[in-house]
Amino acid sequence: MHLSKLFLQCGSSVSVSPDPEISAVTADSRQVRPGTLFFALRGTRQNGAAFIPQAVANGAVAIVADHPAEASVPVILRPDASHVLARMASLLAGPAPAFLAAVTGTNGKSSTVEFLRQLWLLQGYRAASLGTLGLISDTDVLPPPSLTTPDPVSLANTLAALATAGVDHVALEASSHGLEQHRLDGLRLKAAGFSNLTRDHLDYHGTIEAYRTAKLRLFDDLLPAEGIAAVNADMDPDTLNALQAAAAQRGMTLRTVGRTGTTLRLLDATPTPSGQILRIALRGTELPPVSLSLPGLFQADNALLAAAMCWENEDDAMAVLECLPKLTGVRGRCERAAELSNGAAAYVDFAHTPDALERVLGSLRPHTAGRLVVVFGAGGDRDRGKRPLMGEIAARMADLAIVTDDNPRTENPAEIRSEIHAACPDALEIADRRSAIAAGLNALGQGDILVVAGKGHEQGQIVGTTILPFDDRTVVRELAGVA
């Protein structure tokens, strides 16, 4: 497709001479081949203009830049270059699956998209989910690079490949980084979900307000007016008010869930040995009790959010809700990793924010006949303000807290632990994560529960710039003798 026609397809026009034929688009100079349109984007760490010579040498026939740049090929200056890249990537990749749903929020994105995939499968659709846990599907489509929200070119190509393989429903995570960097701008969404908003990624966004604004783009800019907007009504008032205003202004179908939800209201949740029994009201009418084979209120929240995004026609709501008892747990999300001979149990969870840690500890407390033990840390090179908050929560909610290393990255691990430990001075401090998990398991008596928090599904520990093999689930099972 000629460059001028490609721009027209994206709703704008350019005049260039010559007007080259474009076979691909990319913002990665290493991916440039003859006929490629290269996007020189200014990032937080690198300036794409520095890679223009390499892109041209590799065969780039034109450049789109979001700031003034020079090259031996035509250069088109577009302040919205990131948006244009996403639009063009989708056009060149080809049709995506018909039903695309995106989920944002600080916590719960991975579980919600996976529950949504399962609900679609239970209704007979070919479905996939995409996010922190990678690509989950029954196809041989190769997964994109491991980011919560992949770059727009990889995302568009993956979705097109899924459509070609017969997948018609896809649920994907929409991270605040991905939304702010316009990675999803080329998608035609049918539904969007917002789980909650609590402190996270302030090392990137700076303020909670900027973080909120980035996530709200999913509803302010990307979800079409006829789309389904599903939100947890129990979230903070500022975010909820903004979502309600966006839905009203743009005429979206708003579905709220949670204890104060109006579409799906959670009336009560009774813990059971294998999960919980939910009392739910659908648009004000209480339904028969629903058995959910997942422990924790936050799991119920995520399941209800997924359900609210699932049905297109209101008459189909009951058919979706009848599938809830068939949902299975998500890898690394409140996952029961081992059960000891004395009846104690160990769970692994991805909780790496104050809110997530509080949720998982609060959710497992009703299932605990004895003591609640937690092993946790905090990531390096990330928002330092989270550390004392997580320490305070562990001190308040657990009977025994063990502070250990998470992913220290390039920070001094001892300093990270010290910042956490200052808020929970009675906690044990064991630097080596495997030793800390062993101590947690050894402390378990009959009816106790251990929560190993922070890394969940991750299979490596980042120390310095090296990723060392480490899987919390595998370590727990090995140490418990059930591997």
SEBADREN-973708 format. One line per 8 residues: number of its first residue (from 0); for each residue y, x, z of C-alpha. Coordinates in pm, whole numbers. Each point is the difference from the previous one (the first is absolute). Layout:
<pts>
NUM> Y:X:Z  ...;
</pts>
This chain:
<pts>
0> 0:0:0  342:138:-94  229:92:287  263:-259:-96  -261:-276:-15  -144:106:336  343:-40:159  44:-338:-166;
8> -330:-113:148  148:94:340  311:-210:-57  251:266:-107  96:195:-310  58:365:-84  120:172:-313  -171:333:-66;
16> -44:208:-311  -268:84:-75  -182:-298:153  -330:159:110  -334:-170:31  -103:-23:365  -367:20:93  33:44:378;
24> 246:17:288  -11:214:314  212:158:272  -248:286:39  68:284:-244  -361:115:36  -115:-329:-156  224:30:-305;
32> -170:7:-339  150:-19:-352  178:-335:-40  75:-45:371  323:-139:141  77:207:310  187:-147:295  205:255:194;
40> 45:-163:340  185:136:299  -236:-6:299  31:79:368  -155:345:-46  26:81:-369  235:-66:-290  -183:-111:-311;
48> 263:164:-220  -142:338:99  -320:-91:-184  162:-107:-328  -68:337:-172  -369:-21:89  -15:-363:-116  160:86:-335;
56> -232:297:-43  -295:-232:58  117:-244:-268  255:-239:155  199:-160:-283  276:-148:218  123:-1:359  114:-284:226;
64> 194:129:302  157:-171:299  270:269:16  173:219:-265  -243:242:-166  -25:209:-315  -290:61:-237  -81:94:-360;
72> -124:-356:-55  193:-327:45  102:-70:361  65:-358:113  188:-42:328  -119:-300:201  85:-41:371  -295:-244:16;
80> -241:249:-157  -271:-64:263  5:-370:-83  -13:71:-373  -297:234:49  -201:-271:177  81:-259:-265  -90:232:-287;
88> -319:117:170  -123:-358:21  92:-73:-361  -186:302:-132  -303:-44:226  -75:-352:-117  -70:-331:176  -69:2:374;
96> -225:-247:185  141:-352:-3  41:-38:376  174:287:177  83:-26:369  190:264:200  13:41:378  263:188:195;
104> 64:51:372  -27:279:254  -354:-86:106  -281:-204:-146  49:68:-372  -343:158:-58  -188:-271:187  192:-282:-165;
112> -56:118:-358  -369:59:71  -40:-343:162  175:-151:-302  -242:177:-234  -294:-134:201  136:-355:-1  40:11:-378;
120> -354:132:-43  -136:-278:220  163:-248:-237  -162:156:-303  285:213:-139  -29:360:-118  229:175:247  117:342:119;
128> 227:144:267  216:311:-19  179:194:271  -50:244:285  -378:-42:-18  5:72:-373  -128:-226:-276  -268:-244:115;
136> -172:-180:-286  -339:-50:-161  108:180:-317  -20:363:-112  379:22:-34  122:333:135  231:-27:303  364:112:-28;
144> 138:286:214  -38:-65:373  332:-154:96  50:-335:170  193:-105:-311  -80:225:-299  262:128:-244  93:-264:-260;
152> -187:163:-289  -326:39:193  41:-350:140  57:-159:-341  -293:187:-157  -234:-94:285  94:-368:-17  -44:-5:-378;
160> -343:163:35  -100:-260:261  109:-280:-233  -204:151:-284  -301:13:236  36:-374:64  178:6:336  249:-288:15;
168> 123:17:363  143:311:169  159:40:344  204:315:57  198:158:280  377:34:-46  128:286:214  367:37:86;
176> 5:328:-193  -157:-164:-303  242:-292:9  310:217:41  -118:229:-280  -60:-299:-231  -370:74:-54  -89:-372:-19;
184> 289:-107:-221  -221:-36:-306  -235:-254:156  0:-376:-40  -94:-126:346  -142:-339:89  13:42:379  145:229:264;
192> -70:36:371  196:151:292  -200:79:314  259:137:244  273:260:39  6:253:282  112:359:33  -147:233:-263;
200> 108:241:-275  344:57:150  -38:365:-102  39:-130:-358  217:-312:30  221:113:286  53:-340:164  -204:-311:64;
208> 254:-194:-209  -59:222:-304  -375:-26:56  26:-380:10  214:-9:-316  -258:205:-188  -281:-239:93  207:-309:-76;
216> 28:115:-364  -346:-150:-48  151:-346:56  362:54:-101  -73:163:-337  -367:8:-99  -166:-332:86  93:-261:-264;
224> 163:-324:109  -324:-189:-58  -199:244:212  -176:-54:332  170:169:296  -230:24:304  142:142:323  -101:36:362;
232> 244:-223:187  -48:199:322  182:307:-134  346:111:112  273:-265:-53  222:214:-225  -275:60:-255  -129:-357:19;
240> 349:-143:-53  53:224:-302  -332:-110:-150  73:-367:57  344:40:-160  -148:177:-304  -265:-269:-45  256:-280:28;
248> 250:166:-233  -256:83:-267  -214:-314:31  -324:175:95  -297:-173:163  24:120:361  -314:-6:213  24:114:362;
256> -293:94:222  -50:102:362  61:-161:337  331:-141:-123  -109:-52:-360  32:-335:-172  -253:46:-282  -277:157:207;
264> 69:-14:372  -225:197:232  -40:-233:297  -244:210:198  -245:289:-28  -301:32:230  -170:343:9  -376:14:-56;
272> -239:298:15  10:32:-379  351:-121:-79  200:-311:86  21:-376:-42  327:-120:-151  169:-334:32  221:-46:-307;
280> 232:-275:-121  58:-38:-373  345:-150:-60  -12:-164:345  -359:-128:-12  -247:177:229  -319:112:-172  -351:46:141;
288> -36:335:185  -34:304:-223  -233:286:95  144:338:-99  -234:300:21  291:233:74  139:92:345  372:-2:73;
296> 289:-237:-52  154:226:-263  -317:-43:-207  49:-376:20  364:45:-109  -105:208:-300  -276:-243:-99  237:-298:14;
304> 264:186:-201  -259:79:-266  -113:-363:-6  357:-126:-45  40:221:-306  -332:-104:-147  29:-358:-120  224:-99:-291;
312> -46:-375:27  50:-163:339  -320:-202:-44  -199:326:6  114:107:347  -305:-133:183  -240:173:-238  171:331:81;
320> 0:-57:376  -370:-83:-5  -59:357:-120  159:164:305  -326:24:201  -148:212:-281  265:273:20  -127:345:94;
328> 188:282:170  213:258:-177  -82:370:16  189:176:278  176:-318:117  -123:-96:347  -339:115:-123  -287:-1:249;
336> -126:353:-53  -266:24:271  -164:-185:285  -135:199:292  -324:-70:183  197:-126:305  171:-267:-207  327:187:-41;
344> 152:6:-349  226:232:-200  248:-123:-260  197:194:-262  339:-127:-111  282:123:-224  267:-89:259  264:270:-37;
352> 314:-193:98  104:-139:340  -47:-360:-113  -342:67:-152  -121:182:311  121:-283:222  -170:-255:-224  -339:167:-8;
360> -6:65:375  117:-353:78  -252:-147:-242  -299:189:141  89:-55:366  -155:-354:3  -324:150:-137  -9:262:277;
368> -218:-78:301  85:334:160  261:266:-79  200:50:-318  24:365:-109  219:130:-283  7:333:-185  314:41:-210;
376> 272:235:-122  289:-4:-246  59:150:-342  216:305:-53  296:12:-240  53:-370:60  224:-221:215  7:174:338;
384> 144:-306:174  -339:-173:-18  -169:251:227  130:-101:345  -28:-366:-99  -368:42:-76  -48:195:324  158:-279:202;
392> -221:-261:-165  -316:199:66  99:53:364  71:-368:49  -290:-156:-190  -295:239:35  -194:86:315  -42:356:-126;
400> 209:170:-269  -92:327:-170  272:167:-206  -125:217:-286  102:131:-340  37:-239:-293  128:161:-322  239:265:137;
408> 90:124:-348  257:280:28  118:-85:353  -119:169:317  -283:-229:124  71:82:364  358:-121:-34  -115:-328:-154;
416> -245:-57:284  270:89:253  238:-264:-138  -273:-263:31  -123:121:338  348:-23:151  -32:-381:-18  -358:-9:132;
424> -20:280:258  -334:-119:140  -172:36:-336  -249:276:-73  116:247:-262  -272:149:-221  128:172:-312  -323:11:-199;
432> -59:-349:-141  -379:23:2  4:112:365  239:-282:86  -230:-258:-160  -296:151:188  193:-32:327  81:-361:-79;
440> -365:-82:-70  -119:181:311  242:-206:210  -149:-331:-112  -191:-209:249  -174:-332:-45  224:-249:-182  272:256:-76;
448> 170:33:-338  135:315:-165  268:-18:-270  50:308:-216  338:-67:-160  218:149:-267  -217:108:-293  -237:-288:-74;
456> -150:48:-346  142:349:-51  -257:272:-69  219:300:70  236:143:261  318:162:-132  72:324:187  284:199:-152;
464> -41:-64:-371  -381:-1:15  -218:-310:12  -298:66:223  -303:-232:-27  12:-253:284  -110:-363:14  49:-181:332;
472> -284:-242:-78  -247:276:-83  97:202:308  -38:-303:229  -346:-77:-139  -114:360:21  116:39:359  -148:-339:97;
480> -332:95:-157  -1:-285:-251  97:191:-316;
</pts>
